[in-house]
Amino acid sequence: MALHRKKAPRFGIGEWFGQSFVRMNVETRKNFANQALKHNITKDTRALCPFKMPTGRKCTKKGGVCSLRPYRETTDGAAEPILGELGGLVAVCPHRFKQDDVANRKVGQVLLGTENPKTVYEVRFLQRKRVPIVGEKTEENEERAEEAKEDVGNIDCVLLHPDAEPMHWCALEIQAVYFSGKAMTGLFRHILQFSGDKIPFPEKARRPDYRSSGPKRLMPQLQIKVPTLRRWGKKMAVVVDRAFYRSLGRMETVSNISNCDIAWFVIDYNESTNPVTLVVSEPEKQTLERAVEGLTGGTPVTLPEFERKITEKLLASTSHGR
């Protein structure tokens, strides 16, 4: 009898509609898979999200996947979760970090001196430059100039001390991770077709796309917003989970919150509870410049090293006749 050749580890569902995938029974998995594959789901018929605050709001993801996690294949073709530093949950939905307001309360405690901050979402931050009226001052030209002044760009979330005068606040960015690979619909179908009560090993390779989530998405947000916040004397809090933070390059920290531009509040997942709960660390404190270095994956190489790499590539291309 031929031995089963195990596949390389793959990412699959970590939490689904707010529940731990590894704890689900077969019936729940198949019910969730059927729900995720429905083509007629509307905003009104979507499941409730257990993490959004205030409670009672709908899930924004049709497939209902809150987080991913890596699995290794077992000898019988099923799967087991990888634990430790190489394993654990990775949030793919930013609403995952809103559970019980623990992240907001921690940010409020550290940056504002209150565990009960008020929260305001989607506050306009950038405004287009004033566009002069070109030509005759007609009603149409005035409307065009007014449209050009429309606000663009938001601060996603602002936390305020409820009693402070003058206003005492900080900005907050929440960043989950995108994933690359095949769409989740194939995995949902695979779960429906899988027989037995063990965890199905993911049918295709998928992985967290930290490059798209960090340097391409989060970094521009910080580069645009933090310089102005710094001039105003305000802090930027950033909430990410441990896997996301580990993907960043090494960042030099400052010792005191007063000297930082950005405070990273890193989320760990306590899987001993049901449902899984969040644990928020004390902040990692950095300047904008050091954070950008971390998001780009490190500091630039030296000029001699860079030119050596150019020479190596030139020699390699010459030896291959190109």
HELIX and SHEET records of a PDB file:
HELIX    1   1 PHE A   21  ARG A   23  5                                   3    
HELIX    2   2 VAL A   26  LEU A   37  1                                  12    
HELIX    3   3 GLY A   84  LEU A   86  5                                   3    
HELIX    4   4 PRO A   94  ASP A  101  5                                   8    
HELIX    5   5 VAL A  102  VAL A  107  1                                   6    
HELIX    6   6 GLY A  108  LEU A  112  3                                   5    
HELIX    7   7 GLU A  139  ALA A  148  1                                  10    
HELIX    8   8 THR A  185  GLN A  193  1                                   9    
HELIX    9   9 TYR A  210  SER A  213  1                                   4    
HELIX   10  10 GLY A  214  LEU A  218  3                                   5    
HELIX   11  11 MET A  219  TRP A  232  1                                  14    
HELIX   12  12 ARG A  242  ARG A  246  1                                   5    
HELIX   13  13 ILE A  257  ASN A  259  5                                   3    
HELIX   14  14 LEU A  288  LEU A  295  1                                   8    
HELIX   15  15 LEU A  303  SER A  319  1                                  17    
SHEET    1   A 5 GLN A  19  SER A  20  0                                        
SHEET    2   A 5 ARG A  10  TRP A  16 -1                                        
SHEET    3   A 5 VAL A  65  GLU A  73 -1                                        
SHEET    4   A 5 ALA A  78  PRO A  81 -1                                        
SHEET    5   A 5 ILE A 199  PRO A 200 -1                                        
SHEET    1   B 4 GLN A  19  SER A  20  0                                        
SHEET    2   B 4 ARG A  10  TRP A  16 -1                                        
SHEET    3   B 4 VAL A  65  GLU A  73 -1                                        
SHEET    4   B 4 VAL A  90  ALA A  91 -1                                        
SHEET    1   C 6 LYS A 118  GLN A 127  0                                        
SHEET    2   C 6 ASP A 151  LEU A 160 -1                                        
SHEET    3   C 6 TRP A 169  ILE A 174 -1                                        
SHEET    4   C 6 MET A 236  ASP A 241  1                                        
SHEET    5   C 6 ILE A 262  ASN A 270  1                                        
SHEET    6   C 6 THR A 277  VAL A 280 -1                                        
SHEET    1   D 6 LYS A 118  GLN A 127  0                                        
SHEET    2   D 6 ASP A 151  LEU A 160 -1                                        
SHEET    3   D 6 TRP A 169  ILE A 174 -1                                        
SHEET    4   D 6 MET A 236  ASP A 241  1                                        
SHEET    5   D 6 ILE A 262  ASN A 270  1                                        
SHEET    6   D 6 GLU A 284  GLN A 286 -1                                        
SHEET    1   E 2 TYR A 178  GLY A 181  0                                        
SHEET    2   E 2 ARG A 206  ASP A 209 -1                                        
END                                                                             
